[in-house]
């Protein structure tokens, strides 16, 4: 049997579409976790660690400077959390898949990460083989979920609940003043009277991330306070004023 037709090189098992080794950026705010992952991944022939970042902001900077093949992303981090970092990477670098590796397995966090664009989701009790498989699967452009996460996701979809996460409010086709879709959502929630902590809870991001969005909104629109944001939301059609009785 020739090498081209042997079982070892069949289409089902071929890794021709996967870089060898797969270049991985590790993102985690805890130094001991980062170093442990660097050590673990360094033992795998199929993976090459090309960098590490301590938060989402640093991760985006490093991906922009030198895009890896896969990003291994924690969720709960300072400055910019993993969900928002995943969302931004999905928009700016859609060719770089994100695999979440976190201690968080709350259903709402899982769904928020997948909704943000994560191509894989593992908890930190995963073994080296599971992490390697998730990285290689993501590098192939496929999705990989922790078995328990996958079961719960399917259960939620069958029940029609989707973990109870509300979808984004409808947005105009063209956003004003160069606002991103997420910034427009924050404008809508401010207009609805939500505090920063309430916005953070609804969007599954940190309060620090919400403050960053608010600062970007002020800078782009020239507005000075939340009252002006409310008026701006009504004027631009991002939100409907309450109906008078």
ABEGO torsion letter per residue (X at the ends): XBAAABAAABAAABAAABBOBBBBBBBBABAAAAAAAAAAAAABAABBBAEBBABAAAAAAAAAABBBABBBBBABBBGBBAAAAAAAAAAABAABBBBBBBABABAAAAAAAAAAGBABBBBAABBAAAAAAAAAAAAAGBBBBBAAAAAAAAAAAAAGAGGGBBBBBBBBABBBGGBBAAAAAAAAAAAAGBBAAAAAAAAGBBAAAAAAAAAAAAAAAGBABAAAAAAAAAAAGABBBBBBX
